[in-house]
């Protein structure tokens, strides 16, 4: 799989080469302004700036996407998104972290549009060493098209946590001791895009994009990256060392309390899974006759 191949039309390339310095601080970079952290990756004419709000549009000519200017190891990325209103069937808006290359790591939020009155679906996925197929889908407990809501990815050496309005909806734990590879050796960029995926996005591709409703607009604000900014020329071992706490430096994401969910967060995740999850790859015996190894050990947190 091409790292960004399922996020944009073929032939498009995201801009943004990491030239940043490693942040040897307890809190990395943080900003609410789009242009301090990100830049348009393709279809510049499909971006609209309204004060602190960025709007990306999809029409029958093109979608659009942006990328972070730098790459990061560990930390937390958050953005507030207001998804496409009305009939959004066939469209996908993605917010994700990804490294480069055939053995890349990737943490995905994909928001699958739907016909008016039907719920938006959120699909998450985790790629490790280029292998994905770890989809989970859920509907949300609010209308994500009527207002802005925060979507976050927390990443440290112990877990990857997907959060919606600070409520955890998924945890991918470090199970290296069980023989499960864990993403902690590649710096990752932060990306978002909107594109037409009516071959699969809505009801398995049965509902197509209605271009009479174009342009489809996703709105963004409150961009925040609090992580270890790093140069991609540094080798993996040095990168891990530079972005890990030591006697000389302490990073907030290495605090013991962030090694796992709090009791309250565990209860929140159980509620999400019980009330809102509609698909979990761990339970799909048709796709996986042998239960994936991480599913056997994650319990309620997978």
N, C-alpha and C positions, 0 to 999 in steps of 0.2 A: 504494500500500500504506500502510495506517495503520502508524505506527512500531511500535506494540506489538500490532498486530492479530493477528499470527500467534503471539503469546505468551500470549494469554488470551482468555476468552470476550468477545464483543462487549458493550459497555456498562460494562466495568470500566475504571477509570482508575487509573494508578499515582500515588501521592502523591510529594511531594518537590520543592519549588521551591528552586532554588539561591540561597542567600543568603550563601555563603561569600566569603572574600576571596582574592585571588590570592596564592599562596604563592611569594614570591621567595626560595626556598631551594633548596639542592642536593637535598634530599629532602623531599617533600611531606608528606602526612599518612599515618600508618601506625598501625594498630590491629589487635588480634585480637578485639575485642569487637563483636558485631553492632550493638548499639544506639548505638555511637559513630559508626558510618559509614552504617548502613542503617536503614530502617523498613519495617514491613509495608505493602504497597500495596493488598491486597485480601484478603478472607476471613480476618480476624484470628483467627477461631476455629479456623483450620486450622494455626496455629502452636503448637508445643510447645517450651518452653525447658527444657533439661536441663543445668544448669551452663553450660559454654562452648559446648555444642552446641545448634544450632537444628534443629528438625525441621519440615518442611513436608509436609502431607498432601493427597492427592487422594482424594476419594470421589465417589460418584455425585451429590452435591449441588454440589460445587465443587472447583476446584483452589486454588492460592494463589500469591502472588508478593510479592517485596520489591524495593525500589529504594534506591539511595544517596541520602543527604540532599543531596548536592552534585553538581556537574558538574565534569568534569576535562578538561584538554588535555594529552595525553602522559603517559607514566609506565607503571606496571605495576599491574595488579590481579590478585589471587590469592585463591582460596578453596579450602579442602579440602572435597570432597564425597564422600559415600558414597551411591551410587545405590540405587534401589528394588530390594529383594531379591526373589527368586523369580520368579513369573510377572508380568512388567511390561509385557506386550504391550499396545500401544495408548497407552501413556503417553509423554509427552515431558517431560524436565527440561531447562530452558534456563539458561545462564549467559552473559550478553552485555553489551556496551556499545552504547549508542545515543544519538544526538542526537535532536532533535525536528523535526517539520515534514515536508512532502512531499519535500524534497530532503535527507533525513537520511542520516547515515553510521551504519553498524552493523557490529559484529564479533560473530559468533554461535558459541557452542558449543551444540549441541542433542544431547541424549543420548536415543536412540530405544530404548525398551524392547523386550523380546522375550519369547518363551515360555521357560519354565524350561529350562536347559541350552543355550540358544542364546546367542551372544555379543551383548552390548550393542553398538550401533553409535553412533559419534560422527560427527555431521554438523557441519561448519563452513561458514560463509558470510560473505561480505563485501559490504556495501552501500556504494556511493559515490554521493552525490547522488540517493538514492532508488532506485538500480538495484542489484539483487542478482543472482540466477541464477548465483552462483559457488560452487555446492555441491561439497564434497568429503566423502566418507564413508570411515571406516576402522573396523576393529575394534581393540581394545586388546590389549596383551600381558600383561594381568592381568585379574582379575575385579573390576570397579569397584564391585560390590555387597557384597564381603566386608570391605572396609576403606576408610578415607579415602585419597584421593589428591588431589594439588594440580593445579588447573587455572588457567592464567594467560594473560593477554593483555598483551603488551608493545607499546607504541605510541610511536613517535617520528616525526620528520620523514622518516626514510629507510625505515622498514619497520614492518609489523604482524606480530608473531610469536605464534602460538598454541602454548602449551606444556602438556604433561602430565607431571607430576613433573619439571619443568625440562627435559624433552626436547622439542625443537621438532617439531611435527607439521605445521605449515604456515607459510609466509612469504608475505606480500603486500607486495611491494617498491614503492617510489616510482619510477614510470616516467613522471613528468610530461614528461621530456625526449623521450619517445617519443609524447607526446600522450595518455597515459592519466591521467585525473583521479585525484588521491590525497587521502585524507581528512586535512586538516590545518587546517581553518578553522571547525570547530564543536566546542564543548565537548560531552562525552558523559557520560551517567549510566551507572551500573552496575546491572544488574538480574538477578534470577533468578526462575524460575517453574516450576511443575509443573502440567500440564493434560492433559486427555484429547484425543488426536489420532488416534483409531483409524480415521479416514477415510483416513490416509496413513502413519502412523508405522511400522507393522510390516508388512513384506512388501507394501508398496504399499497397505495398507489391508485386505488379505485376512484378517488376524488381528485380531479385535476385543478390546476390553478385557473381561476377565472380572471383573465387579464383586463376585463372591463372594470375591475375594482382597483387596478394599479393606479398610482404607485403604492406599494406596500412599504410602510415606514416603521422602523424600529428606532426608538429614542433612548439615548444614554446620557447619564450625568454622574457626578461624584465618583470619578475614577480614582482608585487607590491601589497602590502596590507597596507593600511593606515587607521587603525581603532582601536577600543577599544578592546584590547586583554583581555580575561577574563577567570577565572576559572569556570568550569561547575558545581562545587560544590556549588557555590553561588546561593541563591534562586533568582527567577525572579525579585522580587521587588528591592532587593539589587543590582542586575545586572543592572537594568534599571537606578537606582540612580547613580551607579558608572560610567555609560557610558553616563550620561546626564550632560550638562553644568550647572554650579551653580556659585555663587559668587566667590568660591575658584578656580574653574577651568573652562576653556572654550575649547570646542571641535569645530573644524572647521566645522564639518557637521551640527552643530546646528545654524550656521549663518543664519539670516533671508533670505538672498538671495538664500539659498539652500532649502527653504521651498516649492518652486515651480520653474518651468522652467523660464528662462529669456525670454524676448520677442523673441530674436533671436532663442533660443532653441525651443520655441513653433512653430515658423515658420519652423524650420528644421523638427520637428516631423510631422507637417502637410504635408510637402513635402514627407517625407518617407511614410506616410500612403496613400497619394494620388497616388504616383508613384510606390511603391514597395510592399505594403501589398497585399497579395493574400488570406489571411484567417484571420478572426477575430471572436472569439467565441461569441462576443457580437452581431454579425449580423447573427448568425446561429439559425434561428427560429426552424429548425427541431430538433436540440439538445435541445434548450432552448425555448419552447413555451412561457414561461414567461421570459422576459428579466432579466438576473441577476442584482441584486440591484446595484452593483458597476457600471455596464454599463449605468444605468439610470442617474448617476450623474457625470461620468467621462468626458462626452462630448468628445472632440477630444483627450483627453489624455489617454483614457483607453488603 
